[in-house]
Amino acid sequence: QVQLIESGGGLVQAGDSLRLSCAASRGTFSSYAMGWFRQAPGKEREFVAAISSTGGTIYYADSVKGRFTISRDNAKNTVYLQMNSLKPEDTAIYYCAADRLLRTVVAGPTRIDYWGQGTQVTVSS
């Protein structure tokens, strides 16, 4: 069992930056691929970014490519999402996800093993 706790969300203005963190406990963090998803009101949960267990392979959704950066620190059991040049359309609840397979994380939310509780990000115009 892996427990994930996100932090770092908040209310910012368009153009600002935020860094989300997801701390993992239990299980072997370095064995898991990690990802970030988001869900806006009335919309389905969507993929944002994913990183392999070693950090050597990274994927981004087209909507965040060039603005967001995913990274991980296996010594701290933590994955990060640096979000720059935020836009109002980035407003959503952001969820951290973990699965043993990177392809499962990238494929979307339905088969992922573990989820955090989410952290709200609100970007005002």
C-alpha positions in Angstrom: 0.0 0.0 0.0 1.2 3.5 -0.9 -0.2 6.6 0.7 0.1 9.8 -1.2 -0.3 13.3 0.2 -0.3 16.4 -2.0 0.5 19.9 -0.9 1.3 23.3 -2.5 -1.9 24.2 -4.1 -3.4 27.7 -3.7 -4.9 30.8 -5.4 -2.6 32.6 -7.8 -2.9 35.1 -10.7 -2.4 34.3 -14.3 1.3 34.2 -15.1 2.3 33.1 -11.6 4.0 29.9 -10.6 3.3 27.2 -8.1 5.1 24.0 -7.1 3.0 21.0 -6.0 4.5 18.3 -3.9 3.4 14.7 -3.3 4.9 12.8 -0.5 4.6 9.0 -0.4 4.7 6.8 2.6 4.5 3.0 2.8 5.6 0.9 -0.1 8.8 1.4 -2.0 8.5 4.8 -3.7 11.4 4.2 -6.1 9.5 1.2 -7.5 6.6 3.3 -8.7 6.0 5.5 -11.7 4.4 8.7 -10.6 2.0 11.0 -12.3 -0.1 14.2 -11.9 -3.7 14.4 -13.0 -6.2 17.2 -12.7 -10.0 17.6 -12.7 -11.8 20.8 -13.3 -15.5 21.2 -12.3 -17.8 19.3 -14.6 -14.9 17.7 -16.4 -13.2 14.3 -16.4 -9.9 13.7 -14.7 -7.1 14.3 -17.2 -3.5 13.4 -17.5 -1.0 16.2 -16.8 2.5 14.6 -16.5 4.2 11.3 -15.6 7.7 10.2 -14.6 9.3 6.8 -14.5 10.5 5.2 -11.3 14.1 6.3 -12.0 13.1 9.7 -13.4 14.6 8.9 -16.8 11.4 9.0 -18.8 8.9 11.8 -18.6 5.7 12.6 -20.4 3.5 15.7 -20.5 0.1 16.6 -21.8 0.3 19.0 -24.7 -1.6 21.6 -22.8 1.1 21.9 -20.2 4.2 21.1 -22.2 6.8 23.9 -21.9 5.1 25.3 -18.8 5.1 22.4 -16.3 7.9 20.3 -15.1 7.6 17.0 -13.2 10.5 15.7 -11.1 11.1 13.3 -8.3 13.4 12.8 -5.4 13.5 9.1 -4.5 15.6 9.9 -1.3 12.7 12.0 -0.1 9.9 9.9 -1.4 8.5 12.9 -3.1 7.3 13.9 -6.6 7.0 17.5 -7.7 5.1 19.5 -10.3 6.5 22.9 -11.0 3.9 25.0 -12.8 4.9 28.2 -14.5 3.0 30.7 -16.6 -0.3 29.5 -15.1 -3.5 30.2 -16.9 -7.1 30.3 -15.7 -7.7 27.1 -17.6 -5.2 25.4 -15.3 -7.7 25.8 -12.5 -8.5 22.3 -11.1 -8.0 19.9 -8.3 -4.6 18.3 -8.9 -4.1 14.6 -7.9 -0.9 12.7 -7.5 -0.9 9.1 -8.7 1.3 6.0 -8.4 1.5 2.8 -10.3 4.2 0.2 -10.9 3.9 0.7 -14.6 4.6 4.0 -16.4 2.3 3.0 -19.3 -0.6 2.6 -16.9 0.0 6.2 -15.6 0.3 7.6 -19.0 -2.8 5.7 -20.3 -5.1 7.5 -18.0 -6.8 7.4 -14.6 -8.9 4.2 -14.7 -6.3 1.5 -13.8 -3.9 3.4 -11.5 -3.3 1.8 -8.2 -2.9 4.7 -5.8 -4.2 8.2 -5.6 -3.7 11.2 -3.3 -6.6 13.2 -2.0 -6.0 16.2 -4.3 -5.0 19.8 -3.9 -6.9 22.8 -5.3 -5.2 25.1 -7.7 -7.1 28.2 -8.7 -5.7 30.7 -11.2 -7.5 34.0 -11.5 -7.4 36.2 -14.6 
